[in-house]
């Protein structure tokens, strides 16, 4: 019986290795055309700008601007051989698309790309000039806000508000960015109740004492930097939080002890404790 079990295990192992090898071979074949289109500079070679060829001290670990030609340099991992490469922006987009195909998200992302192209054309006609990437993203996020409200998808709603906050922050609208982050925090912490009791008659009944004691780590860092940059004091921040909370509570019929909740909320920020 032991030798029979040993033979069985042996053949199972052989079968597993055969299937695994075939899967890897098929995967490589499915991306064979990519190796001709997306080459990139592998990290075992000398670091160079993929656009102009100027030598670099090292391969960049993140998006970097070439000091000579002004083009951005990107780091990606090729899907067909898993090698890290330094690539141009267009090559990075092509690799991203290949990974989306591998992960089964291509159809969804392709739809978003098409939507962005449509928004870009509409904004171009409206503004009379080429819209910025932030203009395009803002319009796309506005559409997401409308669809998430219609579908009662408050998780997507909150995440979209946070993305809007990131855009505002990148454009120097720090106060507006904080307002978006606070709105995101309120909704995220009451997400379960919002999704379950999403009718108007139930929201007030079950969310009379919603939570507002913490905020996502990334948002804390962003708000802390804003507090330091603008030299905001506790009173100014409390007023800003109060206005933001009131705006959200009016929409969702939340009831807060504003003073108590603001104090708990502000305990997250080390800039106020210095």
C-alpha positions in Angstrom: 0.0 0.0 0.0 2.9 2.3 0.8 4.5 1.9 -2.6 1.1 2.4 -4.3 0.6 5.7 -2.4 4.2 6.7 -3.3 3.5 6.1 -7.0 0.2 8.0 -6.8 1.9 11.0 -5.2 4.7 10.8 -7.8 2.3 10.9 -10.7 0.3 13.7 -9.1 3.5 15.7 -8.7 4.4 15.1 -12.4 0.9 16.1 -13.5 1.0 19.3 -11.4 4.5 20.3 -12.8 3.3 19.6 -16.3 0.2 21.8 -15.9 2.1 24.5 -14.2 4.8 24.5 -16.9 2.2 24.6 -19.6 0.4 27.5 -17.9 3.6 29.5 -17.7 4.5 28.7 -21.3 1.0 29.8 -22.5 1.2 33.0 -20.4 4.6 33.8 -22.0 3.2 33.0 -25.5 0.1 35.3 -24.8 2.5 38.2 -24.3 5.0 37.3 -27.0 4.0 40.3 -29.0 4.6 42.6 -26.0 8.3 41.8 -25.9 8.6 43.4 -29.4 6.6 46.5 -28.5 7.4 47.1 -24.9 11.1 46.5 -24.3 12.2 49.1 -21.7 15.5 49.1 -19.9 15.9 46.2 -17.6 17.4 47.0 -14.2 20.4 44.7 -14.8 21.6 47.2 -17.4 23.0 50.7 -17.1 20.4 53.2 -16.1 19.4 55.6 -18.9 16.4 57.8 -19.7 14.2 55.7 -22.1 13.3 58.9 -24.0 16.6 60.6 -24.7 19.2 58.0 -23.6 21.0 60.3 -21.1 22.8 58.3 -18.4 21.2 58.2 -14.9 22.9 57.5 -11.5 20.4 54.7 -10.9 17.2 53.3 -12.2 14.3 55.3 -10.6 12.0 53.6 -8.1 9.1 55.8 -9.0 7.9 58.4 -11.5 10.8 60.8 -12.2 11.3 63.7 -14.6 14.4 63.6 -16.8 16.5 66.7 -16.2 17.7 66.7 -19.8 14.7 66.1 -22.0 11.9 66.9 -19.5 10.0 63.7 -20.1 8.8 61.5 -17.3 10.5 58.2 -16.6 8.5 55.3 -15.2 9.3 52.0 -13.5 7.2 49.0 -14.3 7.3 45.2 -14.1 6.7 43.4 -17.5 3.9 40.8 -17.3 5.5 38.2 -19.6 8.8 37.8 -17.8 8.3 39.7 -14.5 11.4 41.9 -15.0 11.6 45.4 -13.7 12.1 47.9 -16.4 12.6 51.7 -16.9 10.1 52.9 -19.5 8.5 56.0 -21.1 5.0 57.1 -20.2 3.5 55.5 -23.3 5.3 52.2 -22.6 4.1 52.4 -19.0 0.5 52.7 -20.1 0.9 49.7 -22.4 2.3 47.6 -19.7 -0.5 48.7 -17.3 -3.0 47.5 -20.0 -1.3 44.1 -20.2 -1.5 43.7 -16.4 -5.2 44.7 -16.6 -5.7 41.9 -19.1 -3.9 39.4 -16.8 -6.0 40.5 -13.7 -9.3 40.6 -15.6 -9.9 44.3 -15.1 -9.2 45.5 -18.6 -12.8 45.8 -19.7 -13.6 48.1 -16.7 -10.4 50.2 -17.1 -10.9 50.4 -20.9 -14.4 51.8 -20.2 -12.9 54.4 -17.9 -10.3 55.3 -20.5 -13.0 55.8 -23.2 -15.0 57.9 -20.8 -12.0 60.0 -20.0 -11.5 60.6 -23.8 -15.1 61.7 -24.2 -14.8 64.0 -21.2 -11.6 65.4 -22.6 -13.2 66.2 -26.0 -16.3 67.8 -24.3 -14.1 70.0 -22.0 -11.9 71.0 -25.0 -15.0 72.3 -26.8 -16.3 74.0 -23.6 -13.0 75.6 -22.5 -11.7 76.3 -26.0 -8.3 74.8 -25.0 -6.7 71.5 -24.0 -8.0 70.5 -20.5 -5.6 69.6 -17.8 -5.5 66.1 -16.4 -7.0 67.4 -13.2 -9.9 69.0 -15.1 -10.6 65.6 -16.8 -10.3 63.7 -13.5 -12.6 66.1 -11.7 -15.3 65.7 -14.3 -14.9 61.9 -14.1 -15.1 61.9 -10.3 -18.2 64.1 -10.5 -19.9 61.5 -12.6 -18.9 58.8 -10.1 -20.4 60.9 -7.3 -23.8 61.1 -9.1 -23.8 57.3 -9.9 -22.8 56.3 -6.4 -25.6 58.4 -4.9 -28.1 56.8 -7.3 -26.9 53.4 -6.3 -26.6 54.1 -2.6 -22.9 53.1 -2.9 -21.6 55.1 -0.1 -18.2 53.4 0.0 -17.5 54.6 -3.6 -19.0 58.0 -2.7 -16.5 58.4 0.2 -13.5 57.2 -1.8 -14.4 59.6 -4.6 -14.6 62.5 -2.2 -11.1 61.6 -0.9 -9.8 61.5 -4.5 -11.3 64.9 -5.1 -9.5 66.0 -2.0 -6.2 64.8 -3.5 -6.8 66.9 -6.6 -7.6 70.0 -4.6 -4.5 69.4 -2.5 -2.3 69.2 -5.6 -3.7 72.5 -6.8 -3.0 74.3 -3.6 -6.7 74.4 -2.3 -5.7 73.0 1.1 -8.8 74.0 3.0 -11.2 72.5 0.5 -9.1 69.4 0.5 -9.5 69.0 4.3 -13.3 69.4 3.9 -13.3 66.5 1.4 -11.2 64.4 3.8 -13.5 65.0 6.7 -16.5 64.1 4.6 -14.8 60.9 3.6 -14.0 60.1 7.2 -17.6 60.6 8.4 -19.0 58.4 5.7 -16.4 55.7 6.0 -16.9 55.3 9.7 -20.7 54.9 9.3 -20.5 52.9 6.1 -22.1 49.7 7.4 -25.1 51.5 8.8 -25.4 53.8 5.7 -25.5 50.8 3.4 -27.9 48.9 5.5 -30.3 51.6 6.5 -30.2 53.6 3.3 -33.8 54.8 3.2 -34.6 58.3 4.5 -36.9 57.0 7.2 -34.2 54.8 8.7 -31.1 57.0 8.5 -32.2 59.4 11.3 -33.5 56.6 13.5 -30.4 54.4 13.4 -27.7 57.0 13.0 -28.5 59.4 15.8 -25.1 58.9 17.3 -22.7 58.1 14.5 -19.0 57.7 15.0 -16.3 60.3 14.2 -13.2 59.5 16.2 -10.6 58.6 13.7 -9.4 59.1 10.1 -7.5 57.0 7.6 -3.7 57.2 8.0 -3.0 58.8 4.7 -5.5 61.5 5.3 -4.0 62.2 8.8 -0.6 62.8 7.2 -2.0 65.1 4.5 -4.0 67.2 7.0 -1.0 67.3 9.3 1.1 68.8 6.6 -1.6 71.3 5.8 -1.9 72.3 9.4 1.8 72.9 9.6 2.0 74.7 6.2 -0.9 77.1 7.0 0.1 77.4 10.7 -3.5 76.6 11.7 -4.4 76.6 15.4 -7.0 74.4 17.2 -9.7 77.1 17.0 -9.3 77.4 13.2 -9.3 73.7 12.7 -12.3 73.2 15.0 -14.3 75.8 13.0 -13.3 74.1 9.7 -14.3 70.6 11.0 -17.6 72.0 12.4 -18.5 73.5 9.1 -17.6 70.3 7.3 -19.5 68.1 9.7 -22.6 70.3 9.6 -22.6 70.1 5.8 -22.5 66.3 5.8 -25.0 65.9 8.7 -27.5 68.1 6.8 -27.3 65.7 3.8 -27.5 62.5 5.9 -29.5 63.6 8.8 -26.8 62.7 11.3 -26.9 64.2 14.8 -23.6 65.0 16.4 -22.4 66.5 19.7 -20.1 68.7 17.6 -17.8 69.9 20.4 -17.2 66.4 21.6 -16.7 64.9 18.2 -14.4 67.7 17.0 -12.2 67.2 20.0 -11.9 63.5 19.4 -11.3 64.1 15.7 -8.5 66.7 16.4 -6.7 64.2 18.7 -5.5 62.5 15.5 -3.2 65.3 14.5 0.3 65.6 15.9 0.7 69.1 14.5 -1.7 70.4 17.1 0.3 68.8 19.9 3.7 70.4 19.1 
